[in-house]
Amino acid sequence: MMASIVHRYPKLLAASLGLWTDMLMPGQTLAAGPTRPIVLELYTSEGCSSCPPAEELLGQLMTDPDLLPLAFHVDYWDGQGWRDRFSLAAATQRQHDWGRHLKQQVYTPQMIIDGRHSVLGSDGPAVVAALRESLIALHAGSPMNIEATVSDGQLLVELGGNCEPGSCDTYLVSYLPQASTHVGRGENAGRTIAEWNVVRSVQKLGEVKGGPRWQIAVNTFPTDATKLAIVVQDAHGSVLGARVLDLHG
């Protein structure tokens, strides 16, 4: 088992401005902490023997309020001895979209950080380096304001910020914060895997065309999803805004 990320990479879990500042290069300073969570997307599968260490890392990352780690379970491992109960064709499609955006091969466990970097999902030092660069880019840009509420069974989402008409896409990602699966067959046969922030659905709301506002019935999301991430990306895939809220109040 991988040694605790908390002890090996303490800056990975930094929650204060002082520790976030420590992640910067010499001479760089920040006026404030992160203005939104940095989005980390782990592409994983219960059928992949290399994935449990990345799942463990994802669980450690959840303790940092400035990070939004999400586990996208792909379906291309399902024919190799074990069908992942959380696998989604939409997760596989999103990973291939990243492959085109970033001009890289897709694999598991792959982690996409803020739509800008692709690293091995179990490689703590690589994650730290990508987080450092993403934090600097985040502070160099203008914040995307995301207003979201759940009331009377309806989700209301409204954006405001620096998107030009037609230049941004908005995604709703519902997820289950924690699960545990005993794997009966395949590469992880006999193992019980702890799983974190498991994505249950991905929905693209469409391009921003000025003053966007959406209303979506909460009962359209999977019943086991209790959290929702709203992620806004630019035309190149880079994350411009992110927000998390409870689906059930």
matplotlib code that plots the C-alpha trace (Angstrom):
import matplotlib.pyplot as plt

x = [0.0, 1.1, 2.4, 0.2, 0.2, -0.4, 3.0, 4.9, 3.4, 2.0, 1.8, -0.7, -3.2, -2.4, -5.5, -4.1, -2.6, 0.8, 1.1, -0.4, 2.2, 4.9, 3.8, 4.8, 8.1, 10.7, 9.7, 6.0, 3.4, -0.4, -2.8, -5.3, -6.0, -7.6, -10.8, -12.3, -11.5, -8.9, -10.6, -8.8, -10.4, -9.1, -9.9, -10.0, -11.6, -12.2, -10.8, -7.4, -4.7, -2.8, -5.8, -6.1, -3.1, -4.6, -7.9, -6.1, -4.5, -7.8, -9.2, -6.3, -7.0, -10.6, -9.5, -8.3, -11.2, -9.3, -9.4, -12.2, -11.2, -13.6, -13.3, -14.6, -14.9, -14.4, -16.1, -13.3, -12.1, -15.5, -14.9, -11.7, -13.0, -14.9, -17.6, -17.2, -20.6, -19.8, -18.5, -20.0, -19.7, -19.8, -16.7, -14.9, -16.1, -14.9, -11.5, -11.2, -12.2, -9.3, -7.0, -7.9, -7.6, -4.3, -3.0, -2.2, -3.0, -5.7, -5.0, -5.8, -5.1, -4.9, -5.5, -6.4, -5.8, -7.9, -8.1, -4.5, -2.3, -2.3, -0.3, -0.2, -3.0, -0.8, 2.2, 2.1, 5.1, 3.6, 0.3, 2.0, 3.9, 0.6, -1.2, 1.5, 1.1, -2.7, -2.7, -0.6, -2.8, -5.9, -4.7, -3.6, -7.1, -10.5, -12.9, -16.0, -19.0, -21.3, -24.6, -26.4, -29.2, -31.5, -35.0, -38.3, -36.7, -35.2, -31.5, -31.0, -27.7, -26.6, -23.2, -21.5, -17.9, -15.5, -16.8, -17.3, -20.5, -20.0, -16.6, -17.4, -19.1, -20.8, -21.0, -23.0, -21.2, -23.1, -21.2, -21.3, -18.7, -17.8, -18.2, -16.5, -16.5, -15.3, -13.9, -14.7, -12.8, -10.3, -7.0, -8.1, -9.9, -10.2, -9.5, -11.9, -11.4, -12.3, -13.7, -14.1, -16.2, -17.4, -19.0, -22.5, -23.5, -22.0, -24.3, -23.3, -25.5, -24.2, -22.3, -22.4, -24.2, -24.4, -26.3, -26.9, -29.4, -30.6, -33.2, -33.0, -35.1, -33.1, -34.8, -33.2, -29.8, -29.0, -30.5, -27.2, -25.6, -25.7, -23.2, -23.0, -20.0, -20.6, -17.6, -17.2, -14.5, -13.1, -12.9, -9.5, -10.9, -9.2, -11.4, -12.6, -15.0, -16.1, -18.6, -19.9, -23.3, -25.5, -28.2, -30.6, -30.3]
y = [0.0, 3.5, 5.5, 8.2, 11.2, 13.4, 12.6, 12.3, 15.4, 17.8, 20.7, 18.7, 19.2, 22.9, 24.7, 28.1, 30.9, 30.5, 26.9, 27.6, 30.4, 27.8, 26.0, 29.0, 29.6, 31.9, 35.5, 34.9, 36.1, 35.9, 38.5, 35.9, 32.2, 30.3, 32.0, 28.6, 25.0, 23.5, 20.6, 17.3, 14.5, 11.0, 8.5, 5.1, 1.7, -1.0, -3.5, -1.7, -3.0, 0.3, 2.4, 1.7, 3.8, 6.7, 6.2, 6.4, 9.7, 11.0, 10.3, 12.3, 15.2, 15.4, 16.8, 20.0, 22.5, 24.3, 21.2, 19.4, 15.8, 13.8, 10.1, 9.3, 5.5, 4.6, 1.7, 0.3, -2.0, -3.7, -6.5, -7.7, -9.8, -7.3, -4.8, -1.6, -0.8, 2.9, 2.9, 5.5, 5.8, 9.6, 9.3, 7.5, 10.2, 13.0, 11.4, 11.1, 14.7, 15.6, 13.5, 15.6, 18.9, 18.0, 15.9, 13.0, 9.3, 8.2, 5.6, 4.7, 6.0, 9.4, 12.7, 15.9, 19.0, 22.1, 21.1, 22.1, 19.2, 15.5, 13.4, 9.8, 9.7, 7.9, 10.2, 12.5, 14.8, 15.2, 16.2, 18.8, 20.3, 20.5, 22.0, 24.7, 25.7, 25.6, 27.8, 30.4, 30.4, 30.6, 33.8, 35.3, 35.1, 36.7, 34.7, 33.1, 33.7, 30.8, 31.2, 28.0, 27.0, 24.0, 24.8, 23.0, 20.2, 22.5, 23.3, 26.9, 27.8, 31.2, 32.4, 35.7, 36.5, 36.8, 34.3, 35.7, 34.5, 30.9, 30.6, 28.5, 25.2, 24.4, 20.9, 19.4, 16.5, 14.7, 12.4, 10.1, 11.2, 7.7, 4.1, 0.7, -2.2, -5.7, -6.8, -10.4, -10.9, -9.3, -7.7, -6.6, -9.9, -10.3, -6.6, -4.2, -0.7, 2.5, 5.0, 8.7, 11.4, 8.9, 10.6, 9.3, 11.6, 14.2, 16.7, 19.5, 22.5, 24.1, 27.1, 30.4, 32.9, 35.9, 35.9, 32.1, 30.7, 27.2, 25.3, 21.5, 19.1, 17.5, 14.2, 13.9, 13.1, 9.5, 8.7, 7.8, 11.1, 13.6, 16.3, 18.3, 20.0, 22.8, 23.2, 26.0, 25.4, 27.6, 26.6, 24.9, 22.9, 25.0, 25.4, 28.9, 28.3, 25.6, 25.3, 22.5, 22.2, 19.6, 18.2, 17.5, 20.7]
z = [0.0, -0.7, 2.3, 3.6, 1.2, 4.3, 5.6, 2.3, 0.6, 3.3, 0.9, -1.2, 1.6, 2.3, 3.4, 4.5, 2.4, 4.0, 2.8, -0.6, -0.9, -0.2, -3.4, -5.5, -7.2, -5.5, -5.8, -6.6, -4.1, -3.8, -2.5, -1.3, -1.2, -4.1, -5.3, -6.3, -5.9, -8.3, -10.1, -10.2, -12.4, -11.8, -14.6, -12.9, -12.9, -10.3, -12.9, -13.1, -10.7, -11.0, -9.8, -6.1, -5.1, -7.2, -5.4, -2.1, -3.1, -4.2, -0.7, 0.8, -1.5, -0.3, 3.0, 1.4, 0.9, -1.9, -4.1, -5.9, -6.6, -8.7, -9.7, -13.2, -13.6, -17.3, -19.0, -21.2, -18.5, -18.0, -20.5, -18.8, -15.9, -13.8, -14.5, -12.5, -11.0, -11.3, -14.9, -17.2, -21.0, -20.3, -18.2, -21.1, -23.5, -21.3, -20.9, -24.7, -25.0, -22.7, -24.8, -27.8, -25.9, -24.4, -27.3, -25.1, -24.9, -22.4, -19.7, -16.1, -13.6, -15.3, -13.5, -15.3, -13.2, -13.9, -17.6, -18.0, -17.0, -17.3, -14.8, -13.5, -10.9, -8.3, -8.7, -5.7, -6.7, -10.2, -8.7, -6.5, -9.5, -11.5, -8.6, -8.2, -11.9, -11.7, -8.7, -10.4, -13.5, -11.3, -9.7, -13.0, -14.4, -13.6, -11.4, -12.9, -10.6, -10.3, -8.4, -7.6, -5.2, -4.6, -3.7, -4.0, -5.9, -8.5, -9.2, -10.3, -11.9, -13.1, -14.4, -14.5, -15.4, -18.2, -20.9, -24.3, -26.1, -27.3, -25.7, -22.6, -21.7, -18.4, -16.9, -14.1, -12.4, -9.8, -7.4, -4.4, -1.7, -0.5, -1.5, -0.9, -3.4, -2.9, -6.3, -7.1, -10.4, -12.7, -11.8, -8.3, -7.4, -3.7, -2.9, -1.2, -2.7, -0.9, -3.5, -3.1, -4.9, -7.4, -10.4, -11.2, -14.1, -16.4, -18.1, -20.5, -20.2, -23.3, -24.4, -22.5, -24.7, -22.3, -19.1, -18.9, -16.4, -16.1, -14.1, -13.7, -11.7, -8.9, -9.5, -12.9, -11.1, -10.0, -6.7, -5.1, -5.9, -3.0, -4.3, -7.4, -9.0, -11.5, -13.8, -16.4, -19.0, -21.8, -25.5, -24.7, -21.8, -19.0, -16.0, -15.4, -12.6, -10.2, -7.4, -5.2, -3.5, -1.8, -4.1, -1.3, 0.8]

ax = plt.figure().add_subplot(projection="3d")
ax.plot(x, y, z, "-o")
ax.set_aspect("equal")
plt.show()
